[in-house]
Amino acid sequence: MSSPSVRRPPGPNPLTQEMRKPAFRAPSLVLRCAIFLAVGCLWAVTTRAAPINGVDSVAITVADVDHSTDFFTQVLSFEKISDVEVSSEQYEHLEGVFGLRIRVVRLRLGEEAVELVQYLAPQGRPLPADSRSNDRWFQHVAIVVDDMDRAYQTLRAHNVAHASSGPQTLPAWNRNAAGIRAFYFKDPDGHALEVIQFPEGKGLSKWHQPSPRLFRGIDHTAIVVGDTDTSLRFYRDTLGMKVVGESENYGSEQEHLNNVFGARLRITSLRCEHGPGVELLEYLAPRDGRMTPADVQANDLMHWQTRLSTADVEALARTFRERRVRFVSPGVTHLPEREFGFDAALLVRDPDGHAMQFVDE
């Protein structure tokens, strides 16, 4: 008997269809090279050196540089390093102030430095008398002390104006800041300064080394920001600074330290290879701090600027333009002399209006 015929359903033969599939082919040499280069470029981007190498100093615009120098040297034990007066078209471009003549006194405390800048011409505006610690233009430097009680007595003996009600000890429940003692006070122009004492296990190891000095050096400069994540895109992602600490501070001690009722802060600490850190202070409450005025200039006493060093200031300027960072100087300014130890610099503002100066090494 013949076998009955088998009728297949209409449609493609699965076996034939499988046979028609193209065989797998290894990527061509050109494609493999392209993949290799793409991976290599991605690795280079993610592992390249940070654009900045360190924080050199913090500059404060003052009304009377002699008076301010006396305050920093006689009360806080800073040492005068240099006293320079400049007036040139290049510095006008760098600082964004036409017709300037400035006198700059550089002071050192331990390994860190501040610069006091007086605009002999043109003079700017005074610091607003009602400035508060949560206003966006707020900035201070934190001076490390070995003995908070003795430091406070020294400040009181010199009739220094309070910004805090008195020294505060951050509570034990705040694990990242527990035991830190701090006090805010004011310089002759009303700028806020801080003295800070770290308990064992907190702060840089050098602050726990024996020293004959009551006032040791500058741990960080703190700035008020409107949104931490936005600021991190500038300081961490663009500049390459590293986040080294975070905390959320609130309660009676923090309120009395900042002299802001109901203060609740998100605090983020960043550092470079060397120099003081930069501390971001975001007020989660109250949110009524005022914005930095759009027309603030370097000769206004509201103005602080943080100087950072870089190996390639021109490349950094290109990055800033790509990322739409706000320039004060028109670009990199090349200076005729190395009065301050550098011959090329630019000045920009961060997302909240804080001035940041970048100089070649």
The 8 nearest C-alpha neighbors of each residue, nearest first, counted from 0:
[[1, 2, 3, 4, 5, 6, 7, 8],
 [0, 2, 3, 4, 5, 6, 7, 8],
 [3, 1, 4, 0, 5, 6, 7, 8],
 [2, 4, 1, 5, 0, 6, 7, 8],
 [5, 3, 2, 6, 1, 7, 0, 8],
 [6, 4, 7, 3, 2, 8, 1, 9],
 [5, 7, 4, 8, 9, 3, 10, 2],
 [8, 6, 9, 5, 10, 12, 4, 11],
 [7, 9, 10, 6, 11, 12, 5, 13],
 [8, 10, 7, 11, 12, 6, 13, 5],
 [9, 11, 8, 12, 7, 13, 16, 15],
 [12, 10, 13, 16, 9, 15, 14, 8],
 [11, 13, 15, 14, 16, 10, 17, 9],
 [14, 12, 16, 15, 17, 11, 18, 10],
 [15, 13, 17, 16, 12, 18, 11, 19],
 [14, 16, 18, 12, 17, 13, 19, 11],
 [15, 17, 13, 19, 14, 18, 12, 20],
 [18, 16, 14, 19, 15, 20, 13, 12],
 [19, 17, 15, 16, 20, 14, 21, 13],
 [18, 20, 16, 17, 21, 15, 14, 22],
 [21, 19, 17, 18, 22, 16, 15, 23],
 [22, 20, 19, 23, 18, 24, 17, 16],
 [21, 23, 24, 20, 19, 18, 25, 17],
 [24, 22, 21, 25, 20, 26, 27, 19],
 [23, 25, 22, 26, 27, 21, 28, 20],
 [26, 24, 27, 23, 28, 31, 30, 22],
 [27, 25, 30, 31, 24, 28, 29, 23],
 [26, 28, 30, 29, 31, 25, 24, 32],
 [27, 29, 31, 30, 32, 26, 33, 25],
 [28, 30, 32, 27, 31, 33, 26, 34],
 [31, 29, 33, 27, 32, 28, 26, 34],
 [30, 32, 28, 34, 33, 29, 26, 27],
 [33, 31, 35, 29, 30, 34, 36, 28],
 [32, 34, 30, 36, 31, 35, 37, 29],
 [35, 33, 37, 31, 32, 36, 38, 30],
 [34, 36, 32, 38, 33, 37, 39, 31],
 [35, 37, 39, 33, 38, 34, 40, 32],
 [38, 36, 34, 40, 39, 35, 33, 41],
 [39, 37, 41, 35, 36, 40, 42, 34],
 [38, 40, 36, 42, 37, 41, 35, 43],
 [39, 41, 43, 37, 42, 38, 36, 44],
 [40, 42, 38, 44, 39, 43, 37, 45],
 [43, 41, 39, 45, 40, 44, 46, 38],
 [42, 44, 40, 46, 41, 45, 47, 39],
 [45, 43, 41, 42, 47, 46, 40, 39],
 [44, 46, 42, 43, 47, 41, 40, 48],
 [47, 45, 43, 44, 42, 48, 41, 49],
 [48, 46, 43, 44, 45, 49, 42, 50],
 [47, 49, 50, 46, 239, 51, 52, 45],
 [48, 50, 239, 51, 238, 47, 52, 240],
 [51, 49, 238, 239, 309, 48, 315, 52],
 [52, 50, 309, 49, 308, 53, 238, 307],
 [53, 51, 309, 308, 272, 271, 50, 49],
 [52, 54, 273, 271, 272, 274, 307, 308],
 [53, 55, 307, 274, 56, 306, 275, 308],
 [56, 54, 307, 306, 274, 53, 308, 112],
 [57, 55, 112, 113, 306, 54, 305, 58],
 [56, 58, 305, 113, 304, 306, 114, 59],
 [59, 57, 114, 304, 113, 303, 115, 305],
 [58, 60, 303, 115, 116, 61, 114, 302],
 [59, 61, 116, 300, 302, 117, 115, 303],
 [62, 60, 117, 63, 116, 300, 64, 59],
 [61, 63, 117, 64, 188, 60, 300, 118],
 [64, 62, 66, 65, 61, 67, 117, 68],
 [63, 65, 67, 66, 117, 68, 61, 115],
 [66, 64, 68, 67, 63, 69, 70, 104],
 [65, 67, 69, 63, 64, 68, 70, 187],
 [68, 66, 70, 64, 69, 65, 63, 71],
 [67, 69, 65, 71, 70, 66, 64, 72],
 [70, 68, 66, 72, 67, 73, 71, 65],
 [69, 71, 67, 68, 74, 73, 72, 66],
 [70, 72, 75, 68, 69, 77, 74, 73],
 [71, 73, 77, 76, 69, 70, 75, 74],
 [72, 74, 70, 69, 76, 71, 75, 77],
 [73, 75, 70, 71, 72, 76, 157, 154],
 [74, 76, 71, 72, 77, 73, 214, 70],
 [77, 75, 72, 73, 74, 71, 78, 214],
 [78, 76, 72, 108, 107, 71, 75, 106],
 [79, 77, 107, 106, 72, 80, 108, 76],
 [78, 80, 106, 81, 105, 107, 77, 104],
 [81, 79, 105, 106, 78, 107, 82, 104],
 [80, 82, 105, 104, 79, 83, 106, 103],
 [81, 83, 104, 103, 105, 84, 102, 80],
 [82, 84, 103, 102, 81, 104, 85, 338],
 [85, 83, 102, 101, 103, 82, 86, 100],
 [86, 84, 101, 100, 102, 83, 87, 90],
 [85, 87, 100, 99, 101, 90, 84, 88],
 [88, 86, 89, 90, 91, 85, 99, 100],
 [87, 89, 91, 90, 92, 86, 98, 97],
 [90, 88, 92, 87, 91, 334, 93, 332],
 [89, 91, 93, 92, 87, 88, 94, 86],
 [90, 92, 88, 96, 97, 89, 94, 93],
 [93, 91, 95, 89, 90, 328, 94, 88],
 [92, 94, 328, 90, 91, 95, 332, 345],
 [95, 93, 91, 96, 92, 90, 328, 297],
 [94, 96, 92, 91, 328, 93, 327, 97],
 [97, 95, 91, 94, 99, 98, 297, 92],
 [96, 98, 91, 99, 95, 92, 88, 121],
 [99, 97, 96, 91, 100, 121, 120, 88],
 [100, 98, 120, 97, 121, 96, 91, 86],
 [99, 101, 86, 120, 119, 85, 118, 98],
 [102, 100, 118, 119, 85, 117, 84, 99],
 [101, 103, 84, 117, 83, 116, 85, 118],
 [102, 104, 116, 83, 115, 82, 84, 101],
 [105, 103, 82, 115, 114, 81, 83, 106],
 [104, 106, 114, 81, 80, 113, 79, 103],
 [107, 105, 79, 78, 113, 80, 112, 77],
 [106, 108, 112, 78, 77, 111, 109, 79],
 [109, 107, 77, 216, 111, 110, 112, 78],
 [108, 110, 216, 111, 215, 107, 217, 112],
 [109, 111, 108, 216, 107, 112, 274, 217],
 [112, 110, 108, 109, 107, 217, 216, 274],
 [113, 111, 107, 56, 106, 108, 114, 105],
 [114, 112, 57, 56, 106, 58, 105, 107],
 [113, 115, 105, 58, 104, 106, 57, 116],
 [114, 116, 59, 104, 103, 58, 60, 64],
 [117, 115, 103, 60, 61, 102, 59, 114],
 [118, 116, 61, 102, 64, 101, 62, 60],
 [119, 117, 101, 120, 122, 298, 100, 121],
 [118, 120, 100, 101, 117, 121, 122, 102],
 [121, 119, 118, 99, 100, 122, 98, 101],
 [120, 122, 99, 118, 119, 123, 98, 298],
 [121, 123, 120, 118, 298, 119, 124, 299],
 [124, 122, 299, 298, 121, 125, 300, 118],
 [123, 125, 299, 300, 126, 122, 298, 301],
 [126, 124, 300, 127, 299, 123, 301, 188],
 [125, 127, 301, 300, 128, 124, 189, 188],
 [128, 126, 129, 130, 125, 301, 124, 300],
 [129, 127, 130, 126, 189, 125, 131, 188],
 [128, 130, 127, 131, 126, 134, 132, 189],
 [131, 129, 127, 128, 134, 132, 126, 137],
 [132, 130, 133, 134, 129, 137, 259, 288],
 [131, 133, 134, 137, 257, 130, 259, 258],
 [132, 134, 288, 131, 135, 223, 282, 137],
 [135, 133, 288, 289, 131, 136, 137, 132],
 [134, 136, 290, 223, 137, 291, 289, 224],
 [137, 135, 291, 134, 138, 223, 353, 301],
 [138, 136, 135, 134, 223, 132, 222, 133],
 [139, 137, 222, 221, 136, 223, 220, 191],
 [138, 140, 192, 221, 191, 220, 141, 193],
 [139, 141, 220, 192, 219, 193, 142, 221],
 [142, 140, 193, 219, 194, 217, 218, 220],
 [143, 141, 217, 194, 216, 193, 195, 218],
 [142, 144, 195, 215, 216, 194, 196, 214],
 [145, 143, 214, 196, 213, 146, 215, 195],
 [146, 144, 213, 196, 147, 143, 214, 215],
 [145, 147, 149, 148, 144, 150, 213, 196],
 [148, 146, 150, 149, 151, 196, 144, 145],
 [147, 149, 151, 150, 146, 152, 166, 153],
 [148, 150, 152, 151, 146, 147, 153, 213],
 [151, 149, 147, 153, 152, 148, 146, 154],
 [152, 150, 154, 148, 153, 149, 147, 155],
 [151, 153, 149, 155, 150, 154, 156, 148],
 [154, 152, 150, 156, 151, 155, 149, 157],
 [153, 155, 151, 157, 156, 159, 152, 150],
 [154, 156, 158, 152, 157, 153, 159, 151],
 [155, 157, 153, 154, 158, 152, 159, 151],
 [158, 156, 154, 155, 159, 153, 74, 152],
 [159, 157, 155, 156, 160, 154, 153, 161],
 [158, 160, 154, 157, 155, 161, 185, 184],
 [161, 159, 185, 184, 158, 162, 186, 155],
 [162, 160, 184, 163, 185, 159, 164, 183],
 [161, 163, 184, 183, 185, 160, 164, 258],
 [164, 162, 256, 183, 165, 161, 258, 255],
 [163, 165, 255, 161, 162, 256, 258, 166],
 [164, 166, 163, 182, 167, 256, 161, 255],
 [167, 165, 182, 181, 180, 168, 163, 164],
 [168, 166, 181, 180, 252, 256, 169, 165],
 [169, 167, 180, 179, 178, 170, 181, 252],
 [168, 170, 177, 178, 179, 252, 167, 180],
 [171, 169, 177, 172, 173, 168, 178, 252],
 [170, 172, 177, 173, 174, 178, 169, 176],
 [173, 171, 170, 174, 177, 169, 176, 175],
 [174, 172, 177, 171, 176, 175, 170, 248],
 [173, 175, 177, 176, 172, 171, 246, 170],
 [174, 176, 173, 246, 177, 245, 244, 201],
 [177, 175, 173, 174, 179, 169, 178, 246],
 [178, 176, 171, 173, 170, 169, 174, 179],
 [177, 179, 169, 198, 168, 180, 170, 176],
 [180, 178, 197, 169, 177, 168, 176, 196],
 [181, 179, 168, 196, 167, 195, 178, 169],
 [182, 180, 195, 167, 166, 194, 196, 179],
 [181, 183, 166, 194, 193, 163, 165, 256],
 [184, 182, 193, 162, 163, 192, 191, 256],
 [185, 183, 162, 161, 192, 191, 160, 193],
 [186, 184, 191, 189, 190, 160, 192, 162],
 [185, 187, 189, 190, 188, 191, 184, 192],
 [188, 186, 189, 67, 185, 190, 70, 66],
 [189, 187, 186, 190, 61, 62, 126, 185],
 [188, 190, 185, 186, 187, 191, 126, 128],
 [191, 189, 185, 186, 188, 192, 139, 187],
 [190, 192, 185, 139, 184, 189, 183, 186],
 [193, 191, 139, 184, 140, 183, 185, 141],
 [194, 192, 183, 141, 182, 142, 140, 184],
 [193, 195, 142, 182, 141, 181, 143, 144],
 [194, 196, 181, 143, 180, 144, 142, 141],
 [195, 197, 180, 144, 143, 179, 145, 147],
 [196, 198, 179, 201, 202, 199, 195, 180],
 [199, 197, 201, 178, 179, 200, 196, 202],
 [200, 198, 201, 197, 207, 202, 178, 204],
 [199, 201, 198, 202, 197, 204, 203, 207],
 [202, 200, 199, 197, 198, 203, 176, 179],
 [201, 203, 197, 204, 206, 200, 198, 199],
 [204, 202, 205, 206, 201, 207, 218, 200],
 [203, 205, 206, 207, 202, 208, 201, 200],
 [206, 204, 208, 207, 203, 202, 209, 215],
 [207, 205, 204, 208, 203, 202, 143, 215],
 [206, 208, 205, 204, 209, 199, 203, 197],
 [207, 209, 205, 206, 210, 204, 203, 145],
 [210, 208, 207, 211, 206, 205, 212, 145],
 [209, 211, 212, 208, 215, 213, 145, 207],
 [210, 212, 213, 209, 215, 214, 145, 208],
 [213, 211, 210, 214, 215, 145, 144, 76],
 [212, 214, 144, 145, 215, 211, 146, 150],
 [215, 213, 144, 212, 143, 216, 75, 76],
 [216, 214, 143, 144, 212, 109, 213, 108],
 [217, 215, 109, 108, 142, 143, 111, 214],
 [218, 216, 142, 141, 219, 111, 143, 275],
 [219, 217, 275, 141, 142, 143, 276, 216],
 [220, 218, 276, 275, 277, 141, 217, 140],
 [219, 221, 140, 277, 139, 141, 278, 276],
 [222, 220, 278, 139, 138, 277, 279, 140],
 [223, 221, 138, 279, 280, 137, 278, 224],
 [222, 224, 280, 135, 137, 281, 279, 133],
 [225, 223, 281, 226, 280, 351, 135, 279],
 [224, 226, 281, 227, 351, 223, 135, 282],
 [227, 225, 229, 228, 224, 281, 230, 282],
 [226, 228, 230, 229, 231, 281, 224, 225],
 [227, 229, 231, 230, 226, 232, 233, 225],
 [230, 228, 232, 227, 231, 226, 233, 350],
 [231, 229, 227, 233, 232, 228, 234, 226],
 [232, 230, 235, 228, 234, 233, 229, 227],
 [231, 233, 236, 229, 230, 235, 234, 237],
 [232, 234, 237, 231, 230, 236, 235, 238],
 [233, 235, 231, 238, 240, 237, 232, 236],
 [236, 234, 240, 239, 231, 238, 232, 237],
 [235, 237, 232, 239, 233, 238, 234, 231],
 [238, 236, 233, 239, 235, 234, 232, 50],
 [239, 237, 234, 50, 235, 240, 236, 51],
 [238, 240, 49, 235, 236, 237, 50, 241],
 [239, 241, 235, 271, 270, 238, 234, 269],
 [242, 240, 269, 270, 243, 235, 239, 271],
 [241, 243, 269, 268, 244, 270, 240, 267],
 [244, 242, 269, 268, 241, 270, 245, 267],
 [243, 245, 268, 267, 242, 246, 269, 175],
 [246, 244, 267, 266, 268, 247, 243, 175],
 [247, 245, 266, 175, 265, 248, 267, 244],
 [246, 248, 265, 264, 266, 249, 245, 263],
 [249, 247, 264, 263, 246, 253, 265, 250],
 [250, 248, 263, 253, 262, 264, 247, 254],
 [249, 251, 253, 252, 254, 248, 262, 263],
 [250, 252, 254, 253, 255, 249, 261, 260],
 [253, 251, 255, 254, 250, 167, 256, 169],
 [254, 252, 256, 249, 255, 251, 250, 257],
 [255, 253, 251, 262, 259, 260, 257, 258],
 [254, 256, 258, 252, 253, 257, 163, 164],
 [257, 255, 163, 253, 254, 258, 252, 167],
 [258, 256, 259, 254, 255, 132, 163, 253],
 [257, 259, 255, 254, 163, 256, 260, 162],
 [260, 258, 254, 257, 262, 261, 255, 132],
 [261, 259, 254, 262, 258, 255, 285, 257],
 [260, 262, 254, 259, 263, 285, 284, 250],
 [263, 261, 254, 259, 284, 260, 249, 285],
 [262, 264, 249, 284, 283, 248, 282, 261],
 [265, 263, 282, 248, 281, 283, 247, 266],
 [264, 266, 247, 281, 280, 246, 282, 248],
 [267, 265, 280, 246, 245, 279, 264, 247],
 [266, 268, 245, 279, 278, 244, 269, 265],
 [267, 269, 278, 244, 243, 242, 277, 245],
 [270, 268, 242, 241, 277, 243, 276, 240],
 [269, 271, 276, 241, 240, 277, 242, 243],
 [272, 270, 53, 240, 273, 52, 241, 274],
 [273, 271, 53, 52, 270, 274, 54, 240],
 [274, 272, 53, 271, 54, 275, 52, 270],
 [273, 275, 54, 53, 55, 276, 111, 271],
 [276, 274, 219, 218, 54, 217, 277, 220],
 [275, 277, 219, 270, 269, 220, 218, 278],
 [276, 278, 220, 269, 219, 221, 268, 270],
 [279, 277, 221, 268, 267, 220, 269, 222],
 [278, 280, 267, 222, 266, 221, 223, 224],
 [281, 279, 223, 266, 224, 222, 265, 264],
 [282, 280, 265, 224, 264, 223, 225, 283],
 [283, 281, 264, 284, 263, 285, 286, 280],
 [282, 284, 263, 264, 281, 285, 286, 265],
 [285, 283, 286, 263, 282, 262, 261, 264],
 [284, 286, 287, 262, 283, 282, 261, 263],
 [285, 287, 284, 288, 282, 283, 133, 225],
 [286, 288, 285, 289, 133, 134, 284, 282],
 [289, 287, 134, 133, 286, 135, 290, 285],
 [290, 288, 134, 135, 287, 291, 133, 136],
 [291, 289, 135, 292, 134, 288, 136, 351],
 [290, 292, 136, 135, 352, 293, 289, 351],
 [293, 291, 294, 295, 290, 352, 136, 289],
 [292, 294, 295, 291, 352, 290, 296, 351],
 [293, 295, 292, 296, 291, 299, 297, 352],
 [296, 294, 292, 293, 299, 297, 302, 291],
 [297, 295, 298, 299, 294, 302, 96, 95],
 [296, 298, 302, 299, 94, 96, 295, 95],
 [297, 299, 123, 296, 118, 122, 300, 60],
 [300, 298, 123, 124, 301, 297, 296, 302],
 [301, 299, 60, 125, 126, 302, 61, 124],
 [300, 302, 126, 299, 303, 136, 125, 60],
 [303, 301, 300, 297, 299, 60, 59, 304],
 [304, 302, 59, 58, 60, 354, 301, 305],
 [303, 305, 354, 58, 355, 57, 306, 356],
 [304, 306, 57, 355, 356, 56, 58, 307],
 [305, 307, 356, 56, 55, 357, 54, 355],
 [308, 306, 54, 357, 55, 53, 356, 358],
 [307, 309, 358, 52, 53, 360, 357, 51],
 [310, 308, 51, 359, 311, 52, 360, 312],
 [309, 311, 359, 360, 312, 308, 51, 50],
 [312, 310, 313, 314, 309, 359, 315, 50],
 [311, 313, 315, 314, 359, 309, 316, 358],
 [314, 312, 316, 315, 311, 317, 331, 330],
 [315, 313, 317, 316, 311, 312, 318, 50],
 [314, 316, 312, 318, 313, 317, 319, 311],
 [317, 315, 319, 313, 314, 318, 312, 320],
 [318, 316, 314, 320, 315, 319, 321, 313],
 [317, 319, 315, 321, 316, 320, 322, 314],
 [318, 320, 324, 316, 322, 317, 321, 323],
 [321, 319, 323, 317, 322, 318, 324, 316],
 [320, 322, 318, 319, 323, 317, 324, 316],
 [321, 323, 319, 320, 324, 318, 237, 317],
 [324, 322, 320, 321, 319, 325, 318, 326],
 [323, 325, 319, 322, 320, 326, 347, 348],
 [326, 324, 348, 347, 323, 327, 349, 319],
 [325, 327, 347, 328, 346, 324, 348, 329],
 [328, 326, 347, 346, 95, 329, 325, 94],
 [327, 329, 93, 330, 346, 92, 326, 95],
 [330, 328, 327, 326, 92, 331, 93, 332],
 [331, 329, 328, 345, 332, 316, 326, 346],
 [330, 332, 345, 344, 343, 333, 313, 316],
 [331, 333, 344, 343, 93, 345, 330, 334],
 [334, 332, 343, 342, 331, 335, 344, 89],
 [333, 335, 342, 336, 89, 343, 332, 337],
 [336, 334, 333, 337, 342, 89, 338, 87],
 [337, 335, 338, 334, 342, 341, 339, 340],
 [336, 338, 340, 341, 342, 339, 335, 334],
 [339, 337, 336, 340, 83, 341, 85, 342],
 [338, 340, 337, 341, 342, 83, 336, 81],
 [339, 341, 337, 338, 342, 360, 336, 359],
 [342, 340, 337, 339, 343, 359, 358, 360],
 [341, 343, 334, 337, 333, 336, 344, 340],
 [344, 342, 333, 332, 359, 358, 341, 334],
 [345, 343, 358, 332, 331, 357, 359, 333],
 [346, 344, 331, 357, 356, 328, 330, 332],
 [345, 347, 356, 327, 328, 355, 326, 93],
 [348, 346, 326, 327, 355, 325, 354, 356],
 [349, 347, 354, 352, 353, 325, 355, 326],
 [348, 350, 352, 353, 351, 354, 347, 355],
 [351, 349, 352, 230, 348, 229, 353, 233],
 [352, 350, 349, 353, 224, 135, 225, 291],
 [351, 353, 348, 349, 350, 291, 354, 136],
 [354, 352, 348, 349, 351, 355, 136, 304],
 [355, 353, 348, 304, 347, 352, 303, 349],
 [356, 354, 305, 304, 347, 346, 348, 306],
 [355, 357, 346, 306, 345, 305, 307, 347],
 [358, 356, 307, 345, 344, 308, 306, 346],
 [359, 357, 344, 308, 343, 309, 307, 312],
 [360, 358, 309, 310, 312, 308, 343, 341],
 [359, 308, 310, 309, 358, 341, 311, 340]]
